[in-house]
Amino acid sequence: LFGFAVKIIMLCPGIFAPYRHCAYYDPELTESLKYILVVGVTGGGDEGKGTMIRNTIGMVSGLPPACRCRFIVCNNEEGHRLEML
């Protein structure tokens, strides 16, 4: 059980320690934006499921507090391009 808890903490650090934003951040800065797009590039077969989950949690944790525009998270999976052809 302890090993499982350690593995969860290692794979998902964003759950327990939220991302710190700049001290000078003002929500009005996002009013003029249409959207914010965060793209995470993955290596496909080189990375495991745990790495994918950790990267996705990291991208979502970048959401600015009181954001006044759309916040879009996109996983760009580079490993299986040849399989799609």
C-alpha positions, -999 to +999 in steps of 0.1 A: +000+000+000+029+024+008+045+016-025+013+024-043+010+057-025+046+067-034+040+058-071+008+079-072+027+109-057+056+104-083+032+101-113+008+129-103+027+157-086+003+184-098-025+170-076-007+177-044+014+208-052-005+232-075+015+253-100+025+287-087+016+316-109+034+349-112+029+373-083+019+400-107-008+381-125-040+399-130-071+381-144-078+412-166-048+402-187-068+373-202-098+394-211-084+405-245-075+369-254-098+346-274-083+314-260-051+300-245-039+267-261-014+245-242+002+218-264+020+188-248+041+168-272+046+131-264+070+106-278+044+079-284+059+044-278+089+059-258+067+071-230+044+051-207+009+058-196+021+073-164+042+099-182+012+108-204-010+113-173+016+133-155+021+156-186-017+161-189-020+170-153+009+195-156-008+211-186-042+214-169-025+228-137-013+257-158-048+271-160-046+307-146-068+315-117-100+334-127-091+330-164-115+350-186-109+332-218-111+296-230-083+273-219-076+244-242-053+215-235-040+194-265-019+163-264+001+160-296+010+123-298+040+119-322+046+082-319+020+066-342+020+088-373+031+059-396+003+037-383-023+064-393-012+063-430 
